[in-house]
């Protein structure tokens, strides 16, 4: 059964290249044996750098479920998730993930996944995108307000 | 000038808690001294686990620019980006990033950022969300198709 869903994701990833719609990536979200969301990479057609297959499939699946969590769901993605997509997966909290191509495979055809994984492990001052902290004391007010809030919806 | 923009992000993050709209996070994208996108965390109101402030601000800024890159832009975020948002930032490629609260501050009020950073460094079989590879050989067909494609839009 896992192979059947992955086969569909792979077929979509190939079709996405051939149709000129975007990069060679696709993902499905499956719940109780049913596909509840399908998506391909559409970064360039949507002018949206976050429109990776997994992010889009998660957004569609959560919309279908009307919930911000994917409990009981499995994600099938044609490639090992990049850090953005893996982060999205952790926030969505599906039960499990299957992937096919690796991040090294993606790097070999020009995608930055491996580079971004390396950057995440570096201290801020060594990263390629300069990153600096300022005004932490002022910003902590928001966290104190959250901490003190009753009836908040945690996620 | 950096303080002025960060002050606005911080104010929005506090307002987002007080209005019950979402978590204590906000972000701005600035280009040539002008704010081109503003966003708050709206995970629970949009039923979208990817609706973090930075992801939403990047999507809005790219929509405003009609491009999938944020060259020449600066991102001001009220909290150090989580792995999903940092990944999104790397894909969007702004010139620089300023943040206020840290991921440790976020962890202290119950947000998973630090946990996700730790998970990313673990091998798949030790992660909390089980992750397995299958059908790589079949999936490589999509990468070969991409590699062979002429006139493709790289991103």
Interface residues (C-beta under 8 A of the other chain):
Chain A: X2 X3 X6 X7 X10 X13 X14 X16 X17 X18 X20 X23 X24 X25 X26 X43 X44 X46 X47 X48 X49 X50 X52 X55 X58 X59 X62 X63 X65 X66 X67 X68 X69 X70 X78 X79 X80 X82 X83 X84 X85 X86 X87 X88 X89 X90 X91 X92 X93 X94 X95 X96 X97 X98 X99 X100 X101 X102 X105 X106 X108 X109 X110 X112 X115 X116 X117 X119 X120 X121 X129 X130 X131 X132 X133 X134 X135 X136 X138 X139 X140 X141 X142 X143 X145 X146 X147 X149 X152 X153 X154 X155
Chain B: X2 X3 X6 X7 X10 X13 X14 X16 X17 X18 X20 X23 X24 X25 X26 X43 X44 X46 X47 X48 X49 X50 X52 X55 X58 X59 X62 X63 X65 X66 X67 X68 X69 X70 X78 X79 X80 X82 X83 X84 X85 X86 X87 X88 X89 X90 X91 X92 X93 X94 X95 X96 X97 X98 X99 X100 X101 X102 X105 X106 X108 X109 X110 X112 X115 X116 X117 X119 X120 X121 X129 X130 X131 X132 X133 X134 X135 X136 X138 X139 X140 X141 X142 X143 X145 X146 X147 X149 X152 X153 X154 X155
